[in-house]
Amino acid sequence: MKNKIEYIAALRGYVVTEDGILLNPKGIKIAGYLNHMGYYKTQIRVKGVITELCPHRLQAFQKYGNKLFEKGIIVRHLNGISTDNSWDNILVGTQSDNMLDIPEQIRIKKAKYAASFIKKYDKTEVREYYSLTNSYKKTMEKFNISSKGTLHYILNK
């Protein structure tokens, strides 16, 4: 645990206030930056190496201690706003808990959107064509299958 960035930051005096503001050891607000996923981050030096520190993870460490480092545990934003690192908004739990935080209607909409990208194949038709040609290449071309692994799965499952 000694190499966990949140633990090191807390030992050095970095804190996240109840309002979710990250302060350095001198009590000065650290602005940080938003990463591509929409989470605030900042950087601190650990053993000469610049390392990223996430205020939401530090808040979770302050709130839950070592539970943060248990296998399968992630930090959750109760209201779904990843920039809100306030005490009452930060929870720990599993990825499943995190998904259930999302309102059901939004979960269904996201699932339908994701499913729209899944290619559907008529396995019987693919198998019949393959048995006639005995050719992975021709079968993949006819059904626009981009992977031998996918075709193997269709033929053998």
TORPA-4810 file (N, C-alpha, C, O; in nm, 3 decimals):
<nodes>
NODE_1_0.082_-0.120_0.000_0.000_0.000_0.000_0.087_0.126_0.000_0.041_0.233_-0.039_M
NODE_2_0.210_0.113_0.043_0.297_0.229_0.053_0.321_0.297_-0.082_0.358_0.414_-0.087_K
NODE_3_0.300_0.223_-0.192_0.322_0.283_-0.324_0.195_0.337_-0.387_0.197_0.380_-0.502_N
NODE_4_0.084_0.336_-0.315_-0.042_0.390_-0.368_-0.036_0.542_-0.362_-0.008_0.600_-0.257_K
NODE_5_-0.063_0.606_-0.473_-0.048_0.751_-0.485_-0.138_0.826_-0.386_-0.098_0.930_-0.333_I
NODE_6_-0.257_0.776_-0.362_-0.349_0.843_-0.270_-0.294_0.841_-0.127_-0.304_0.939_-0.054_E
NODE_7_-0.236_0.728_-0.090_-0.173_0.714_0.042_-0.056_0.811_0.057_-0.044_0.880_0.158_Y
NODE_8_0.028_0.816_-0.045_0.145_0.905_-0.043_0.101_1.050_-0.036_0.155_1.128_0.042_I
NODE_9_0.003_1.087_-0.117_-0.046_1.225_-0.119_-0.102_1.264_0.017_-0.076_1.374_0.066_A
NODE_10_-0.179_1.175_0.079_-0.236_1.203_0.211_-0.126_1.221_0.315_-0.134_1.311_0.399_A
NODE_11_-0.024_1.137_0.311_0.089_1.151_0.404_0.160_1.285_0.388_0.206_1.343_0.485_L
NODE_12_0.167_1.332_0.265_0.234_1.459_0.238_0.148_1.580_0.275_0.199_1.692_0.282_R
NODE_13_0.020_1.559_0.300_-0.066_1.669_0.339_-0.162_1.720_0.235_-0.229_1.821_0.256_G
NODE_14_-0.172_1.652_0.121_-0.273_1.687_0.022_-0.408_1.644_0.078_-0.420_1.537_0.137_Y
NODE_15_-0.510_1.727_0.058_-0.644_1.694_0.105_-0.747_1.739_0.002_-0.722_1.828_-0.080_V
NODE_16_-0.862_1.676_0.009_-0.978_1.719_-0.069_-1.081_1.763_0.034_-1.117_1.686_0.123_V
NODE_17_-1.129_1.887_0.021_-1.225_1.940_0.118_-1.361_1.872_0.102_-1.382_1.798_0.005_T
NODE_18_-1.452_1.896_0.196_-1.586_1.839_0.186_-1.657_1.886_0.060_-1.745_1.817_0.009_E
NODE_19_-1.619_2.003_0.009_-1.679_2.056_-0.115_-1.613_1.999_-0.241_-1.656_2.029_-0.352_D
NODE_20_-1.508_1.917_-0.224_-1.443_1.854_-0.338_-1.327_1.932_-0.396_-1.286_1.907_-0.510_G
NODE_21_-1.272_2.028_-0.321_-1.161_2.110_-0.369_-1.030_2.046_-0.324_-1.012_2.016_-0.206_I
NODE_22_-0.938_2.025_-0.419_-0.807_1.969_-0.388_-0.714_2.079_-0.339_-0.697_2.182_-0.404_L
NODE_23_-0.653_2.055_-0.222_-0.558_2.151_-0.165_-0.421_2.086_-0.151_-0.410_1.968_-0.119_L
NODE_24_-0.317_2.166_-0.177_-0.181_2.116_-0.158_-0.146_2.121_-0.010_-0.226_2.171_0.069_N
NODE_25_-0.029_2.073_0.031_0.006_2.072_0.173_0.008_2.211_0.239_0.001_2.221_0.361_P
NODE_26_0.018_2.317_0.160_0.017_2.453_0.214_-0.125_2.509_0.223_-0.144_2.623_0.264_K
NODE_27_-0.225_2.428_0.182_-0.364_2.472_0.187_-0.407_2.554_0.067_-0.511_2.619_0.070_G
NODE_28_-0.328_2.552_-0.038_-0.358_2.628_-0.160_-0.432_2.537_-0.259_-0.394_2.422_-0.281_I
NODE_29_-0.538_2.593_-0.317_-0.619_2.517_-0.413_-0.536_2.481_-0.535_-0.461_2.562_-0.589_K
NODE_30_-0.551_2.356_-0.577_-0.486_2.307_-0.698_-0.594_2.293_-0.805_-0.691_2.219_-0.787_I
NODE_31_-0.578_2.364_-0.915_-0.679_2.362_-1.021_-0.681_2.227_-1.094_-0.788_2.172_-1.118_A
NODE_32_-0.566_2.176_-1.128_-0.559_2.052_-1.203_-0.612_2.069_-1.345_-0.620_2.181_-1.396_G
NODE_33_-0.647_1.959_-1.407_-0.697_1.961_-1.544_-0.796_1.848_-1.562_-0.798_1.753_-1.484_Y
NODE_34_-0.878_1.858_-1.664_-0.973_1.752_-1.697_-0.907_1.657_-1.797_-0.852_1.701_-1.898_L
NODE_35_-0.913_1.527_-1.769_-0.861_1.432_-1.865_-0.967_1.402_-1.971_-1.078_1.456_-1.966_N
NODE_36_-0.935_1.316_-2.064_-1.027_1.286_-2.175_-1.155_1.216_-2.130_-1.252_1.212_-2.204_H
NODE_37_-1.156_1.161_-2.008_-1.274_1.094_-1.954_-1.360_1.186_-1.869_-1.466_1.147_-1.821_M
NODE_38_-1.314_1.310_-1.851_-1.392_1.408_-1.776_-1.365_1.411_-1.627_-1.445_1.466_-1.550_G
NODE_39_-1.253_1.353_-1.583_-1.215_1.354_-1.442_-1.103_1.453_-1.418_-1.012_1.467_-1.500_Y
NODE_40_-1.110_1.524_-1.304_-1.001_1.612_-1.267_-0.880_1.529_-1.230_-0.891_1.422_-1.170_Y
NODE_41_-0.763_1.580_-1.267_-0.636_1.519_-1.230_-0.535_1.630_-1.205_-0.551_1.742_-1.251_K
NODE_42_-0.433_1.595_-1.131_-0.319_1.682_-1.114_-0.197_1.593_-1.110_-0.209_1.470_-1.114_T
NODE_43_-0.080_1.652_-1.101_0.041_1.572_-1.098_0.123_1.607_-0.974_0.133_1.723_-0.934_Q
NODE_44_0.181_1.503_-0.915_0.275_1.523_-0.806_0.397_1.436_-0.834_0.390_1.338_-0.908_I
NODE_45_0.508_1.474_-0.774_0.632_1.400_-0.795_0.648_1.298_-0.683_0.640_1.332_-0.565_R
NODE_46_0.672_1.173_-0.721_0.695_1.066_-0.625_0.825_0.996_-0.664_0.835_0.937_-0.772_V
NODE_47_0.925_1.002_-0.575_1.056_0.942_-0.601_1.112_0.988_-0.734_1.168_0.908_-0.810_K
NODE_48_1.098_1.116_-0.763_1.153_1.175_-0.884_1.071_1.153_-1.010_1.110_1.196_-1.118_G
NODE_49_0.957_1.086_-0.996_0.874_1.057_-1.113_0.742_1.133_-1.099_0.679_1.130_-0.994_V
NODE_50_0.702_1.201_-1.207_0.574_1.272_-1.206_0.461_1.170_-1.219_0.459_1.088_-1.312_I
NODE_51_0.367_1.176_-1.125_0.258_1.079_-1.117_0.126_1.153_-1.110_0.116_1.260_-1.050_T
NODE_52_0.023_1.096_-1.172_-0.109_1.159_-1.170_-0.182_1.127_-1.041_-0.180_1.014_-0.992_E
NODE_53_-0.247_1.230_-0.986_-0.329_1.217_-0.866_-0.470_1.260_-0.902_-0.491_1.370_-0.954_L
NODE_54_-0.566_1.174_-0.873_-0.707_1.204_-0.900_-0.775_1.246_-0.771_-0.780_1.169_-0.675_C
NODE_55_-0.828_1.369_-0.766_-0.894_1.415_-0.644_-1.009_1.324_-0.598_-1.029_1.308_-0.478_P
NODE_56_-1.083_1.266_-0.691_-1.194_1.179_-0.649_-1.141_1.055_-0.577_-1.205_1.004_-0.484_H
NODE_57_-1.026_1.006_-0.618_-0.967_0.889_-0.551_-0.909_0.928_-0.415_-0.918_0.851_-0.319_R
NODE_58_-0.851_1.048_-0.406_-0.801_1.094_-0.277_-0.917_1.116_-0.180_-0.906_1.082_-0.062_L
NODE_59_-1.027_1.171_-0.229_-1.145_1.189_-0.145_-1.196_1.053_-0.095_-1.232_1.038_0.022_Q
NODE_60_-1.197_0.955_-0.184_-1.241_0.821_-0.145_-1.147_0.760_-0.041_-1.191_0.693_0.052_A
NODE_61_-1.017_0.784_-0.056_-0.921_0.734_0.042_-0.943_0.802_0.177_-0.938_0.736_0.281_F
NODE_62_-0.967_0.931_0.176_-0.995_1.003_0.300_-1.121_0.949_0.367_-1.128_0.941_0.489_Q
NODE_63_-1.218_0.911_0.288_-1.347_0.867_0.339_-1.348_0.719_0.379_-1.406_0.682_0.482_K
NODE_64_-1.285_0.633_0.298_-1.295_0.489_0.317_-1.163_0.420_0.352_-1.162_0.300_0.382_Y
NODE_65_-1.053_0.493_0.348_-0.924_0.433_0.382_-0.882_0.325_0.285_-0.901_0.338_0.164_G
NODE_66_-0.825_0.218_0.338_-0.768_0.111_0.254_-0.871_0.033_0.174_-0.833_-0.041_0.083_N
NODE_67_-0.998_0.047_0.205_-1.102_-0.020_0.126_-1.091_0.018_-0.021_-1.124_-0.061_-0.110_K
NODE_68_-1.042_0.140_-0.047_-1.024_0.186_-0.184_-0.934_0.092_-0.264_-0.952_0.078_-0.385_L
NODE_69_-0.839_0.027_-0.197_-0.740_-0.054_-0.267_-0.778_-0.201_-0.279_-0.700_-0.282_-0.329_F
NODE_70_-0.898_-0.237_-0.233_-0.942_-0.376_-0.244_-0.971_-0.411_-0.390_-1.014_-0.327_-0.469_E
NODE_71_-0.948_-0.536_-0.423_-0.970_-0.583_-0.560_-1.116_-0.563_-0.600_-1.207_-0.597_-0.525_K
NODE_72_-1.137_-0.509_-0.719_-1.271_-0.490_-0.774_-1.343_-0.365_-0.726_-1.456_-0.339_-0.767_G
NODE_73_-1.278_-0.285_-0.641_-1.340_-0.164_-0.588_-1.303_-0.045_-0.675_-1.186_-0.026_-0.710_I
NODE_74_-1.403_0.034_-0.709_-1.381_0.156_-0.786_-1.446_0.273_-0.712_-1.526_0.254_-0.621_I
NODE_75_-1.411_0.395_-0.754_-1.472_0.515_-0.698_-1.593_0.550_-0.782_-1.587_0.550_-0.905_V
NODE_76_-1.704_0.580_-0.715_-1.829_0.615_-0.782_-1.866_0.759_-0.751_-1.842_0.808_-0.641_R
NODE_77_-1.924_0.826_-0.849_-1.983_0.959_-0.829_-2.134_0.939_-0.824_-2.196_0.910_-0.926_H
NODE_78_-2.191_0.954_-0.707_-2.333_0.922_-0.686_-2.425_0.996_-0.783_-2.520_0.938_-0.834_L
NODE_79_-2.397_1.124_-0.809_-2.484_1.202_-0.897_-2.446_1.190_-1.044_-2.508_1.252_-1.130_N
NODE_80_-2.343_1.111_-1.074_-2.302_1.090_-1.213_-2.218_1.202_-1.270_-2.181_1.196_-1.388_G
NODE_81_-2.186_1.303_-1.192_-2.106_1.416_-1.240_-1.962_1.392_-1.197_-1.928_1.406_-1.079_I
NODE_82_-1.877_1.357_-1.292_-1.740_1.316_-1.260_-1.653_1.430_-1.209_-1.545_1.404_-1.156_S
NODE_83_-1.697_1.553_-1.222_-1.619_1.666_-1.170_-1.662_1.705_-1.029_-1.599_1.791_-0.967_T
NODE_84_-1.766_1.643_-0.976_-1.815_1.671_-0.841_-1.749_1.574_-0.744_-1.794_1.461_-0.727_D
NODE_85_-1.641_1.619_-0.680_-1.565_1.535_-0.589_-1.598_1.564_-0.443_-1.516_1.539_-0.354_N
NODE_86_-1.718_1.615_-0.418_-1.758_1.648_-0.281_-1.776_1.519_-0.199_-1.804_1.412_-0.253_S
NODE_87_-1.760_1.533_-0.069_-1.767_1.421_0.026_-1.893_1.338_0.007_-1.886_1.215_0.001_W
NODE_88_-2.008_1.403_-0.002_-2.136_1.331_-0.012_-2.157_1.263_-0.147_-2.241_1.175_-0.159_D
NODE_89_-2.082_1.304_-0.249_-2.099_1.248_-0.382_-2.007_1.129_-0.410_-2.029_1.056_-0.506_N
NODE_90_-1.905_1.110_-0.328_-1.806_1.006_-0.353_-1.839_0.882_-0.271_-1.858_0.887_-0.150_I
NODE_91_-1.846_0.769_-0.343_-1.870_0.639_-0.282_-1.770_0.540_-0.341_-1.712_0.567_-0.446_L
NODE_92_-1.751_0.428_-0.277_-1.676_0.319_-0.337_-1.772_0.202_-0.356_-1.871_0.189_-0.284_V
NODE_93_-1.741_0.118_-0.452_-1.824_0.001_-0.479_-1.768_-0.072_-0.599_-1.655_-0.048_-0.640_G
NODE_94_-1.847_-0.161_-0.653_-1.805_-0.238_-0.769_-1.849_-0.168_-0.898_-1.925_-0.071_-0.895_T
NODE_95_-1.800_-0.217_-1.010_-1.842_-0.162_-1.138_-1.992_-0.184_-1.157_-2.060_-0.100_-1.216_Q
NODE_96_-2.042_-0.295_-1.107_-2.185_-0.322_-1.116_-2.265_-0.216_-1.038_-2.366_-0.166_-1.086_S
NODE_97_-2.217_-0.183_-0.917_-2.281_-0.077_-0.839_-2.281_0.054_-0.918_-2.380_0.127_-0.920_D
NODE_98_-2.169_0.081_-0.983_-2.154_0.204_-1.060_-2.255_0.211_-1.174_-2.313_0.316_-1.199_N
NODE_99_-2.275_0.099_-1.243_-2.372_0.095_-1.352_-2.514_0.115_-1.300_-2.596_0.179_-1.365_M
NODE_100_-2.542_0.059_-1.183_-2.677_0.072_-1.126_-2.705_0.213_-1.075_-2.821_0.248_-1.050_L
NODE_101_-2.600_0.295_-1.060_-2.620_0.436_-1.023_-2.686_0.513_-1.137_-2.752_0.615_-1.114_D
NODE_102_-2.667_0.464_-1.260_-2.723_0.531_-1.377_-2.873_0.499_-1.383_-2.911_0.383_-1.370_I
NODE_103_-2.957_0.599_-1.401_-3.101_0.573_-1.410_-3.133_0.467_-1.517_-3.068_0.462_-1.622_P
NODE_104_-3.232_0.384_-1.488_-3.265_0.271_-1.574_-3.289_0.311_-1.720_-3.241_0.244_-1.811_E
NODE_105_-3.362_0.420_-1.742_-3.393_0.463_-1.880_-3.264_0.495_-1.958_-3.254_0.462_-2.076_Q
NODE_106_-3.168_0.557_-1.891_-3.041_0.591_-1.957_-2.961_0.464_-1.983_-2.900_0.450_-2.089_I
NODE_107_-2.960_0.370_-1.886_-2.889_0.242_-1.906_-2.945_0.168_-2.026_-2.869_0.115_-2.106_R
NODE_108_-3.078_0.165_-2.039_-3.142_0.095_-2.152_-3.104_0.163_-2.283_-3.072_0.095_-2.381_I
NODE_109_-3.107_0.295_-2.285_-3.073_0.369_-2.406_-2.929_0.341_-2.448_-2.901_0.320_-2.566_K
NODE_110_-2.837_0.341_-2.351_-2.696_0.314_-2.382_-2.677_0.171_-2.431_-2.598_0.147_-2.522_K
NODE_111_-2.748_0.077_-2.370_-2.736_-0.064_-2.410_-2.787_-0.084_-2.553_-2.726_-0.156_-2.631_A
NODE_112_-2.898_-0.021_-2.585_-2.952_-0.032_-2.721_-2.857_0.028_-2.823_-2.838_-0.027_-2.932_K
NODE_113_-2.796_0.141_-2.788_-2.701_0.205_-2.877_-2.580_0.114_-2.900_-2.537_0.095_-3.014_Y
NODE_114_-2.527_0.057_-2.792_-2.412_-0.033_-2.805_-2.448_-0.156_-2.887_-2.368_-0.201_-2.969_A
NODE_115_-2.566_-0.210_-2.865_-2.609_-0.330_-2.937_-2.627_-0.303_-3.086_-2.617_-0.395_-3.167_A
NODE_116_-2.652_-0.179_-3.123_-2.672_-0.148_-3.265_-2.545_-0.169_-3.347_-2.552_-0.177_-3.470_S
NODE_117_-2.429_-0.179_-3.281_-2.303_-0.198_-3.352_-2.264_-0.345_-3.365_-2.167_-0.378_-3.433_F
NODE_118_-2.339_-0.433_-3.299_-2.307_-0.575_-3.303_-2.358_-0.633_-3.434_-2.475_-0.619_-3.469_I
NODE_119_-2.267_-0.700_-3.506_-2.306_-0.763_-3.631_-2.378_-0.893_-3.599_-2.335_-0.970_-3.513_K
NODE_120_-2.486_-0.917_-3.669_-2.563_-1.039_-3.652_-2.545_-1.125_-3.776_-2.556_-1.078_-3.889_K
NODE_121_-2.518_-1.252_-3.753_-2.499_-1.345_-3.864_-2.599_-1.458_-3.850_-2.627_-1.505_-3.739_Y
NODE_122_-2.653_-1.501_-3.962_-2.737_-1.620_-3.963_-2.641_-1.738_-3.964_-2.586_-1.774_-4.068_D
NODE_123_-2.621_-1.798_-3.848_-2.521_-1.904_-3.831_-2.546_-2.021_-3.925_-2.452_-2.080_-3.978_K
NODE_124_-2.672_-2.056_-3.945_-2.705_-2.168_-4.033_-2.660_-2.139_-4.176_-2.600_-2.223_-4.242_T
NODE_125_-2.689_-2.018_-4.222_-2.651_-1.979_-4.358_-2.500_-1.976_-4.374_-2.448_-2.023_-4.475_E
NODE_126_-2.429_-1.923_-4.275_-2.283_-1.917_-4.280_-2.227_-2.058_-4.283_-2.138_-2.088_-4.362_V
NODE_127_-2.277_-2.146_-4.197_-2.228_-2.284_-4.192_-2.254_-2.358_-4.324_-2.168_-2.431_-4.372_R
NODE_128_-2.374_-2.339_-4.382_-2.406_-2.405_-4.508_-2.313_-2.358_-4.620_-2.263_-2.438_-4.698_E
NODE_129_-2.290_-2.226_-4.626_-2.202_-2.173_-4.730_-2.060_-2.227_-4.712_-1.995_-2.264_-4.810_Y
NODE_130_-2.014_-2.229_-4.588_-1.878_-2.279_-4.563_-1.867_-2.427_-4.601_-1.765_-2.468_-4.656_Y
NODE_131_-1.971_-2.506_-4.572_-1.965_-2.649_-4.605_-1.961_-2.670_-4.756_-1.905_-2.770_-4.803_S
NODE_132_-2.019_-2.578_-4.833_-2.014_-2.588_-4.979_-1.878_-2.547_-5.035_-1.825_-2.610_-5.126_L
NODE_133_-1.821_-2.440_-4.979_-1.695_-2.386_-5.033_-1.572_-2.440_-4.961_-1.464_-2.447_-5.019_T
NODE_134_-1.590_-2.478_-4.836_-1.478_-2.522_-4.753_-1.365_-2.418_-4.754_-1.246_-2.453_-4.753_N
NODE_135_-1.403_-2.290_-4.758_-1.306_-2.181_-4.766_-1.339_-2.071_-4.666_-1.444_-2.008_-4.673_S
NODE_136_-1.246_-2.050_-4.572_-1.263_-1.939_-4.479_-1.267_-1.807_-4.555_-1.352_-1.721_-4.529_Y
NODE_137_-1.175_-1.792_-4.650_-1.164_-1.665_-4.723_-1.294_-1.630_-4.795_-1.344_-1.518_-4.780_K
NODE_138_-1.349_-1.724_-4.872_-1.472_-1.697_-4.946_-1.589_-1.671_-4.851_-1.671_-1.583_-4.877_K
NODE_139_-1.597_-1.747_-4.743_-1.706_-1.729_-4.647_-1.696_-1.593_-4.580_-1.797_-1.524_-4.563_T
NODE_140_-1.575_-1.556_-4.542_-1.555_-1.425_-4.477_-1.592_-1.312_-4.573_-1.653_-1.214_-4.531_M
NODE_141_-1.556_-1.324_-4.700_-1.589_-1.221_-4.799_-1.740_-1.211_-4.821_-1.795_-1.101_-4.824_E
NODE_142_-1.806_-1.327_-4.837_-1.950_-1.326_-4.865_-2.030_-1.262_-4.752_-2.124_-1.186_-4.778_K
NODE_143_-1.994_-1.292_-4.628_-2.071_-1.244_-4.513_-2.008_-1.123_-4.445_-2.053_-1.079_-4.339_F
NODE_144_-1.902_-1.069_-4.508_-1.835_-0.950_-4.455_-1.789_-0.972_-4.310_-1.808_-0.886_-4.224_N
NODE_145_-1.728_-1.088_-4.286_-1.673_-1.120_-4.155_-1.525_-1.084_-4.158_-1.451_-1.131_-4.245_I
NODE_146_-1.482_-1.001_-4.065_-1.347_-0.947_-4.072_-1.242_-1.030_-3.997_-1.123_-1.001_-4.006_S
NODE_147_-1.285_-1.130_-3.923_-1.191_-1.204_-3.840_-1.209_-1.354_-3.856_-1.321_-1.405_-3.855_S
NODE_148_-1.097_-1.424_-3.870_-1.103_-1.570_-3.875_-1.157_-1.626_-3.743_-1.226_-1.727_-3.740_K
NODE_149_-1.123_-1.558_-3.635_-1.171_-1.599_-3.504_-1.322_-1.593_-3.494_-1.385_-1.682_-3.437_G
NODE_150_-1.381_-1.488_-3.552_-1.526_-1.475_-3.551_-1.589_-1.587_-3.633_-1.687_-1.648_-3.590_T
NODE_151_-1.533_-1.613_-3.750_-1.586_-1.720_-3.834_-1.571_-1.854_-3.763_-1.664_-1.935_-3.765_L
NODE_152_-1.458_-1.879_-3.702_-1.437_-2.004_-3.628_-1.543_-2.019_-3.518_-1.599_-2.127_-3.500_H
NODE_153_-1.570_-1.912_-3.447_-1.670_-1.914_-3.342_-1.808_-1.949_-3.398_-1.881_-2.030_-3.341_Y
NODE_154_-1.843_-1.886_-3.511_-1.975_-1.912_-3.574_-1.986_-2.057_-3.617_-2.090_-2.120_-3.599_I
NODE_155_-1.877_-2.111_-3.674_-1.880_-2.247_-3.725_-1.879_-2.353_-3.615_-1.929_-2.463_-3.636_L
NODE_156_-1.823_-2.320_-3.501_-1.801_-2.423_-3.399_-1.885_-2.405_-3.272_-1.869_-2.485_-3.179_N
NODE_157_-1.970_-2.308_-3.264_-2.052_-2.289_-3.143_-2.197_-2.313_-3.171_-2.280_-2.302_-3.081_K
</nodes>
